[in-house]
Structure formats: C-alpha cells, structure tokens
Amino acid sequence: MNAPARSKARSAARLAAVQALYQQHMEGTALIKLLDEFHQHRLGRTIDDDAFDDAEYADAEVPFFDDVVRGVDARREEIDDLLTGRLAAGWSIARLDKAMLQVLRAGTYELIARADVPVAVAISEYVDVAKAFFDDGQAKFVNGILDAVAKDARAG
C-alpha cells in the first residue's frame, strides 16, 4: 500500500474507531461483538453500497482499527487518568461530551502505545476527527489536550 493510500486508510480507521468506542460507551456493547459488527457491516462496505454515510470506512486499515479499539478498551483506566490530569480544574471525564471523550481516548491511546505514529500525525488526525463532529473551538480543545498528553507520553 502506498503512503497516501495508507494514510487515508488509517484516517478512515481512526474515524471508525471513535464511532465504535462511542457505540461501546453508549450501549455497553461487548468488545468482540462490537468488532464483529464493524467488520461485517461497516468496514467492509464499498462506495456502491446503499448507505453512503458508511462509504468513508470502505478503505479503513482494519488491523489499525482493531488495535485502537482493543487498546482503548484494555487501557481505558490508564487513558482516563492521563486525560483527567490534563483537564481544567473542576472538569472531569464525566463532564465531557461522550463523543469528545472517545476522540480523546483514541488519540491518547495512539500517543502512549503507537510509537510508530509520529506525535504530529496522531494529534492532527484526531483534530480532524473532532472537526467531523464539533466546531473549531472543540477541535482546538482536542489539540491542546493531546499535545499535553504527548509531552509526557513521548518525552525523551
């Protein structure tokens, strides 16, 4: 896979991972069922399928998607502790918008566990994911939180 195609496939995987994590958070879907559902009904879709909204998943890098979703699921407490330490006084994980929380969790996972992904790439990608759901102000919030996480996670 050439670099631009891989980049696009990872971008699609990140968006799908955030949506899967959101679904898991809201519905309590078991991890295995969640992954299976996304593999069967979302990641395997093509542009010709009837649900145009799912077309952006067609070229998702499935192993990358799986790693992000499984990694966030396995390290949720560690990730939430890292995020809590970067929130303003009086703020908690519970106060964050549920979709925003999943963007931050996925981005934090990449920063702490995916040394193969450059910091600037991880932050930029999750800022872009945030822009799919939120306005620029909230995308800047994602940038600030993930930048703070990166300073510790990738120090040295």
C-alpha positions as CSV (number, residue, x, y, z in Angstrom):
1,M,0.0,0.0,0.0
2,N,1.5,3.4,-1.0
3,A,1.9,6.1,1.6
4,P,-1.2,8.3,0.6
5,A,-3.4,5.2,0.5
6,R,-2.1,4.0,3.8
7,S,-2.7,7.5,5.3
8,K,-6.3,7.6,4.0
9,A,-6.9,4.0,5.3
10,R,-5.6,5.0,8.7
11,S,-7.7,8.1,8.8
12,A,-10.8,6.0,8.0
13,A,-9.8,3.5,10.7
14,R,-9.5,6.3,13.2
15,L,-12.9,7.7,12.5
16,A,-14.5,4.3,12.6
17,A,-12.6,3.5,15.9
18,V,-14.0,6.7,17.5
19,Q,-17.5,5.7,16.4
20,A,-17.1,2.2,17.6
21,L,-15.9,3.4,21.0
22,Y,-18.8,5.8,21.2
23,Q,-21.2,2.9,20.5
24,Q,-19.5,0.8,23.1
25,H,-19.7,3.6,25.7
26,M,-23.4,4.3,25.0
27,E,-24.7,0.8,24.5
28,G,-22.2,-1.3,26.5
29,T,-21.6,-3.5,23.5
30,A,-19.1,-6.3,24.3
31,L,-15.8,-5.8,22.5
32,I,-15.9,-9.0,20.4
33,K,-19.5,-8.2,19.3
34,L,-18.5,-4.6,18.6
35,L,-15.5,-5.5,16.4
36,D,-17.5,-8.2,14.6
37,E,-20.3,-5.7,13.8
38,F,-17.9,-3.1,12.4
39,H,-16.0,-5.7,10.4
40,Q,-19.2,-7.2,9.0
41,H,-21.4,-4.1,8.4
42,R,-19.2,-1.0,8.3
43,L,-15.5,-1.6,7.4
44,G,-16.3,-4.0,4.6
45,R,-18.8,-1.6,2.8
46,T,-18.0,-0.2,-0.5
47,I,-18.9,3.1,-2.2
48,D,-21.6,1.3,-4.1
49,D,-23.4,0.1,-1.0
50,D,-26.7,1.6,-0.1
51,A,-25.5,3.5,3.0
52,F,-23.4,6.3,1.6
53,D,-22.5,7.6,5.1
54,D,-20.6,4.4,5.7
55,A,-18.5,4.8,2.5
56,E,-15.6,6.5,4.3
57,Y,-15.0,3.2,6.1
58,A,-14.5,1.2,2.8
59,D,-10.7,1.6,2.8
60,A,-10.1,1.5,6.5
61,E,-7.0,-0.3,7.7
62,V,-8.8,-3.0,9.7
63,P,-5.8,-4.1,11.8
64,F,-5.2,-0.5,12.8
65,F,-8.9,0.0,13.7
66,D,-8.8,-3.2,15.8
67,D,-5.6,-2.1,17.6
68,V,-7.1,1.3,18.5
69,V,-10.4,-0.1,19.7
70,R,-8.9,-3.0,21.6
71,G,-6.1,-0.8,23.0
72,V,-8.6,1.8,24.4
73,D,-10.7,-0.9,25.8
74,A,-7.8,-2.6,27.5
75,R,-6.2,0.6,28.8
76,R,-9.2,2.8,29.5
77,E,-8.4,3.4,33.2
78,E,-4.8,4.5,32.4
79,I,-6.0,6.6,29.5
80,D,-8.7,8.3,31.6
81,D,-6.2,9.0,34.3
82,L,-3.9,10.7,31.8
83,L,-6.8,12.7,30.4
84,T,-8.1,13.7,33.8
85,G,-4.7,15.2,34.7
86,R,-4.9,17.5,31.7
87,L,-8.4,18.8,32.2
88,A,-9.0,22.2,33.7
89,A,-9.8,22.5,37.4
90,G,-13.4,21.5,38.0
91,W,-13.6,19.3,34.9
92,S,-13.8,15.6,34.9
93,I,-14.1,12.8,32.3
94,A,-17.8,12.6,33.2
95,R,-18.4,16.2,32.2
96,L,-17.0,15.7,28.7
97,D,-19.3,15.2,25.7
98,K,-19.3,11.4,25.1
99,A,-18.2,11.6,21.5
100,M,-15.4,14.1,22.6
101,L,-14.3,11.6,25.2
102,Q,-13.8,8.9,22.6
103,V,-11.8,11.2,20.3
104,L,-9.5,11.9,23.3
105,R,-9.3,8.3,24.4
106,A,-8.3,7.1,20.9
107,G,-5.8,9.9,20.4
108,T,-4.3,9.2,23.8
109,Y,-4.0,5.5,23.1
110,E,-2.1,6.2,19.9
111,L,0.3,8.6,21.8
112,I,1.0,6.1,24.5
113,A,1.0,2.9,22.6
114,R,1.8,3.5,18.9
115,A,5.4,4.8,18.8
116,D,5.2,4.1,15.0
117,V,2.8,7.0,14.6
118,P,4.5,10.4,14.9
119,V,3.1,12.8,17.5
120,A,2.1,15.4,15.0
121,V,0.3,12.9,12.9
122,A,-1.7,11.5,15.8
123,I,-2.7,14.9,17.0
124,S,-3.6,16.2,13.6
125,E,-5.6,13.1,12.7
126,Y,-7.7,13.4,15.9
127,V,-8.2,17.1,15.5
128,D,-9.6,16.2,12.0
129,V,-11.9,13.5,13.6
130,A,-13.1,16.1,16.1
131,K,-13.9,18.5,13.2
132,A,-16.2,15.8,11.8
133,F,-18.4,16.1,15.0
134,F,-17.6,19.5,16.5
135,D,-16.7,23.1,15.8
136,D,-13.2,24.5,15.5
137,G,-13.2,25.6,19.2
138,Q,-13.7,22.0,20.3
139,A,-11.1,20.8,17.7
140,K,-8.6,23.2,19.4
141,F,-9.5,21.6,22.7
142,V,-8.6,18.2,21.3
143,N,-5.3,19.7,20.0
144,G,-4.5,21.1,23.4
145,I,-5.3,18.0,25.5
146,L,-3.5,15.6,23.1
147,D,-0.5,17.9,22.9
148,A,-0.3,17.9,26.7
149,V,-0.6,14.1,26.8
150,A,2.1,13.8,24.1
151,K,4.6,15.9,26.1
152,D,4.6,13.3,28.8
153,A,3.9,10.2,26.8
154,R,6.7,10.8,24.3
155,A,9.1,12.7,26.5
156,G,12.7,11.9,25.6
